[in-house]
Amino acid sequence: MADCLDDAREPGKVLHETLELLQQRVFGLCGGYADCNDAARLVHDPIHKLVLDRDPLTGLGLASQPTLSRFENAVSAQELRAMTHALADTVIAQQRRRLRGRAPRIIIDLDPTDDPTHGQQEFAFFNGHYDTWCYLPIVTTVTFNDEPAQFAVAAVLRPGKAPAALGARGILRSLLRKLRAAFPGATFRVRLDGGFASSKLFLFLEREQVEYVVAMASNRRLEKRARRLMGRARVLSRQTGETAHLYGETRYAAKKWTRKRRVILKAEVVRHPGRPPKNNPRFVVTNLSDRPQAVYAFYCQRGDVENQLKELHHGLEMDRTSCSKFRANQFRVLLTLAAYILFQELRRRAPRTVCADAQVVTLRERLIKLAVWVERSARRIVLHVPLNFPWRSTWRHLACAVGATP
């Protein structure tokens, strides 16, 4: 990422190199310090100086809040684009090494999320769906084969009134090109929620020869097609006294579509104690040939993307987009994504441990928020870790997994 940035400062007046500023922000996010204002408290922190390759006790202090703010606001659109590609290339290259270039199936998920704004942020607009002033970033993840892990590869900030599909084709086009180069022969499957359903997107996916499963909003024509299936679901629900699900399919074309496509119908009658039964028909557009129930079950697996978004929001404060400039806020989103990629790699190195499925907050509390005694001599720096603490064995395992010598 640092190689993508052009440092226009006078070399003789530079105390903090671009790489160091980037490291300070990313490692600060990993440690739970999401804002530049935290720099005042960390300026002489021994461990934060150490991860920037400075002497932890007598080394130069870290950059101040004004320096970091100028750094964030100096980024250009070209640099943002280059850093976005650099992050995606890094994740894909790492997974290619891990899988040795073999991945029969790769699943791509795109999901928009709300980022509430408070102040005079550029391109922040009121969004009626979320009932707030906000940005609408879009996050992209990839899943390899049948693995449960979803790896974040891109995060793009968008204006608050952006339609859900804005930028989706560009993101998919670039990502498919990168993945096809890294994993030749792989089958690609795209999974999207109802906000992305449009004729242009379906045509794009079909031209790219990828499989897709895309939710679609209900309308009178689709509800009419599902009427008979809903009737059977209501009968089944009355007989069992529980929530009932039935699945079917139809061929359907909206007015703007050039042809009919396969639509999976889910007829659901929801029952809660003390409430009347509620009809809940759902629809999914797909070019898969699997049974309707299997297609819908695959679509429901995209719910894991919501967990990724919660981690980005609550674990790493991706919504701390408080700069007045839109580009600076996009830079903050990329810094958050970089920190999240580090945590994902840490979690991947922890199989069969208590941290194998841990979220960002848990990983931070168990592995990073650890008191040590820093000792420096003429030849070496020693961090004395406590002899006993709750996650000692997991900490040692992960330290060795990322290169430490026991």
N, C-alpha and C positions, 0 to 999 in steps of 0.2 A: 504493500500500500504506500509506503514512504517513497518508493521509486516513482510513483505516479505523480508526486507533488513537486512543483517547481518553487524553490525557495528564492524569492525576490529580495530578501534582506541583504544589507551590506555585510559581507563575510567578516569584516573586522569587528563588527558590533554584535555578532551572534554568540550568545552564551549557551543556548539550547538548540541543538540540531533538530531538523524536522523529524527524523526517526525517533529521537528522544521525546519530543512532544507527543508524537503518536503513541509511543509506548506508555507514556505517563497517563494518557487518557484511557487507553484500552485496559491497562492493568488496574487503573483506578476504578473503572467500571466493574472489573472482576472482583475487586475488593469491596464493592458496595458503595463507592463514592461516585455518584452519577453526574454531579454537576461540577463546573469549573470552580465554583465557590469553595469546594472542598480542598482546593490546592493550598489554601492558606494553612490548613491544619496538617497537611502532608508534606510541606516544603522540606522539612528535615527528618522525615520518617526514615529510619535506617533501611527497612526492607524495601520500600519503594525506591530508595536511591540504589539499592543493590541490584534490583531487577533492571535498572538502567545502566548497569556496569559502572556504577560510581562507588567510591569508598563509603560504606554505610555510616561511618562515624565522622569523618573529616572531609568527605567529598562535597562538591558543589551542591547547593540546595536545588530543589526541583523548581520548575517554572511556576510563576505566579498566575493568579486568575486573569489579570489583564493580558498576559502573554498568551495564555491558552485561548482566550476569547478572540484575540487578533488572529491566532492560528486558525481557528474554526471559521472565521468570517472571511479569510483570504482565499478560500478554495474556489476554483472555477468550475463551470459545468463540464468542461473536458476532463478535468482531474477527477471529478465525481464519477463520470462515466468510466474512466480508466480504473478507478478503485473498485467499482462495482464488478467489473470484469475480473480484476485481480482476485477478489474474494471468491467468486464462483470458480475460477481456474484452480485456486488453492484447494478448495473442498473436493472438486472433481479429481484432481491429481492425487490427492490423499486416498480417496476411495478406489481409484484405479490401482494404486500400489497395493492396497489392502486386498482387493479382489483379484489382483493379477490380470486385470483387463477383461475379466469374464463376469458378465451380468446378463443372464437370459432376459430378464424383465426389469425395467426401470419405470417407476411411477412418479409423476410430477403433480404436485398439489400447489395451487395458488389460492390465497385467501386474503381478502381485505379485512382491515380492522380499524377501529376508530382511535384517534389520538386527540383527545380534547385539548384545546388551546385556551390560554388565559392571558390576554393582552393584545398587542398589535402585531402579531406574527403575519408575515407576508403570505398571501394565498390561503389564509385561514377563513373558512366560510361556515355559515350555519347549515347544518345538515338535518333535514326534517326526520329522517329515519332514526338517527341517534339523538335527536332533540338537543343538540349542543353545537357550539362553535368548535371546529376540529380540523385536523388533517385526516386523510384516508390512506395510510400506507398499505402496500400490498407485499406480502411475504411469500416466498417460494421455497418449497422443500422438495427433496427427492428421496425416494425409498428404493433400495436395491433388492431385487429378488423378492423373497417372502420375509425379509427381516422386519422386525417391529420398529426399528429406529428410523426416524425421518430426519434427514440432514438439511439444515437451512443453508441455502446457497445465494439468496438474493433478498433484498428489502429495499423497496422504492417508495419514497414519500410522494404523495399526490395531494392536490388541493382538496379542501373540505367538501366541495360539491362535485367531485369527480365521479362519473359513473363507474360501477364495479369493474367493467371490462376495460377501462382506460389503461392502455399500455400492456395489456395481457398478451396480445399477439407478438409484440416486440420482445417481451421477456421470453416467451416460449420459443420464438424463432432463434434467438441467440443461444438459449440453453440447449435446445435440441442439436444445434450445430456443434456445440462443445461436447455434449454427451456422445453424439455419434462418432466424433473423432476419437474419444477416449474408450468407448465400448462398441466397436464395430460388430454388427450382427445382433445387437440387443433389440428387443421389442419394447416400444414406448407406450405408456398408458397415461392419459391426462385425466385428472379428477377435479371437478370444479363445482361450486355451489350455484344456486339459481341466478345470482346476479350476472353471471357470465354468459348465460344462454342467449345467443344471437345468431342470426344467419351467417354473418361474416366470420364469426369464430368457428362455427361448424365447418364452413367451407375451408377455412385455413387448416383445421385439424385433418380434414379429409385429404387435402392436397399434400400435407406433410406425411400422410399414411401412418397416422398414429391411432391407437385405440382411445376412446374417450367415454367418460361417464359424467354427465352434466345434469344437475338438478334443473327443474323447470317449474316456474310459478303456476299455480292452478288457474284455470279459466273455465268458462261455461262449457266449451266444447269438450275439454278433457274430463270435466266432472260428469258430463253426459256419457262419455265412453266408459267411465268407471262406475256408473250407477248400478249396473247389475252386480258387479263384484262387491260393491259396498253393501248391497242388500244381503248377499250371502254372508258378509262379515258381520252384519248386525244380527242375523239369525244365529250364527255361531257364538257371538258374544252373549246373547240371551241364554243360550243353552248351557254355556260354561260359567257364566257370571264373571268372566274375566276379559281383559283386553284381547281382542282378536285381530290377526293379521292375515290377509290373503293377497296373493300376487298374480298379476296378469300382464298382458302386453297389448299394444295396438300400433297401427301405422298412422302417423299424424304429420301434418304439415301446417305450420302457421302461415299467415298471409304473405310474409316476407321471405319465406323459405322457397328454394327452387325445387325441392322435391320432398317426398315423405321420408320420415326417419322412424326408427324403432323407438317407442316410448314404453318404459316399464311402469306399470300401475301398482301402487301399494294401497290397498283398501284396509284402513285401520279404524277400529272402533275402540276408543280409549275409555276405560272405566276407572274411576277413583271412588273410594268409600265416601258415601254421603253426597255424591254428585251424580247428575244424569249422564248417561253415556254420550260421548262426543265423537262425531265423525271426523276423521283426519286423513283424507286422501292425499297421496304424495305421487310425484311424477319425476322420472329420470329419463333423459335422452341418451341413447348409447348406440354404438355400432358393434358392440360385443354380441356374440351368439350364445352366450351362456344362458342358463335358466333364469327367469325373472327374479326369483328369490336370491340366487347367487349374485346377480348383478347388483341388486339393491344392498345386499350385505357388504359387497365390496365398496359401494358408495359410502355406507355408514362408517367405514374405517377411516374416512377423512376427519372424523371427530378428533383424532389424535393431533391434527393441526391446531386445534383450539388450545391444546395443552402447550404447544410451542409458543403460541401467541401470549398465553398467560405468563410463561417464563420470561419472555422478552419484555412484557409490560411490568410485571411485579418483581421479577428477579433481577432485571438489568435496567429498568426504568427507560425503555425505549421511547416512552411518551414524554420524556424530559426535553421536548423540542421548544425551548423557551427563547431562542434567538429571534431577533426581528427579521433576519434574512432567511428566505426559504432554502437557499443553498447551504447555509450553515446548519440548518436543521436536518437537511438530507445527510450532511456529513456526520452529524451526531447519530443518525440512524445507522449509518455504515459502521461507525465505531462500536455501537451496541452489537451489531451483527458480528463483528470481528471478535468481541469478547464472548459472545454466545458460541461461536465456532470453537473457541478454545475450551469452553466448558463441555461442549459435545464430544470433543476429542478426549478430554479427561474422563468423561463418563464411559466412552467406548473402551478405554484402557482398564476399566474396572469390572470385568465380568466375574460373576460368582463372588461378588463382595456386596456389602450392604449399600454401596453407592452405585451399583449397576444401573438402577432405575431412578436414582435420586434427582430431584430438581435442582435448579441453580442455587436457590437459597440454602438448601440442605448441603450441597457440595461446599458452598462457601463457609457455612458454620462448622462443618466437620473437618475440612481440610485446609482452609485458608486462614480462618480466624483462630490462629494458634499462637500462643505466646512463646517466644524463644529468647534466649540470652545470646546477644551478638558479641563475639570476641574477635578482635583483630590483632594480628602480630605483624612482624615485618614481612613474612612470607605467605600468610594465608588468612582467610576470614572463616571463622567457624560459627555456625548457628547451633546452639545447644538446645535440642528439642526436649521437652519433658520426658522423663523415663516412663511415665504412665499417664495416659489420657484416654478417653472412651474409644477413639477411633485409631489407636496407634497401629494396629496390624494393617488396616486398610490404607493408612497414610504411607506406611513403609512399602506396601505392595505397589501403590501408584507411583511413589517416588522412583522405585526401581523400574517400573514400566515405562517411565518417560526418560530414563537414562542415568539415574543415580546408581552408584556402586555401593552395595551393602557392606 
